[in-house]
């Protein structure tokens, strides 16, 4: 297990450097006038020259890239064009909100996917199985912003059960419920389907039939053979889902006005704020690597034979 952690961490610098290069190339290709964004349309030539000199935009591209990579190696994400504040400070301020939503959505996804997947396999062909498969299709096929808008319209405006925007001042769980439920419900769909199919495959295996022939109860065979062996592909899918959660998080934070990393990225894209976009994207890459690492560790917990 320790070697798995080292292997995953050893690839992190390569991934971050590749993402940083892609971000820098994108900033040079896109037709963006940073000076005009800062000073407005009526910027004078003297002011333009002063801003370009301050930002280093008057230097050759290779020098700009060298300075950009040097700042990243020092942990300096630059200064936001939109807010005129250090990007590291903006990310640090938004990080607790995103981590809270990440964690709450993951808990909701686990509480939905694993019990529903097991029960759907246990009562195959029943009304519960049919209903759960229908909800899975809705969760998988519906865009996150669409589910968010429906939740706001129904539970926020019509029923008035939950607030529809913000995090609360001070932050409270009441504002967290709706975005966490929407995000968790959507991400639970794929894992529920994989877990149900895996358990059914295990229950139809020769090992399960032999256990039943020896007089084992259906519940024992379900938990011993079906659930235990079916967890591995389900955890794999859940890890992929948690990695993809970063993309859905951006849309959910925009829809619900959640003050997190995804909302910062949206503002950075709207304002062509390259330092802000770069800092938030690098953080999301770190999250994806961490999610994959946790999944690798969970394999060893579920099945000790996979430790190595």
Buried (B, 14 or more C-beta within 10 A) or exposed (E): EEEBEEEBEEEBEEBBEEBBEEBBEBBEEEEBEBBBBBBEEEBEEEBBEBBBEEBEBBBEEEEBBEEBBEBBEEEBBBBBBBBEEBBBEBBEEBBEBBEBBBEBBBEBBBEBBBEBBBBBBBEEEEEBBEEBBEBBEEBBEBEBBBBBBEBBEEBBEEEEEBBBEEBEEEBEEEBBBBBBBBBBBBBBBBBBBBBBBBBBBBBEEEEBEEBBEEEBEEEEBBBBBBBBBBBBBBBBBBBBBBBBBBEBBBBBBBBBBBBBBBBBBBBBEEBBBBBBBBBBBBBBBBBBBBBBBEBBBBBBEBBEEBEE
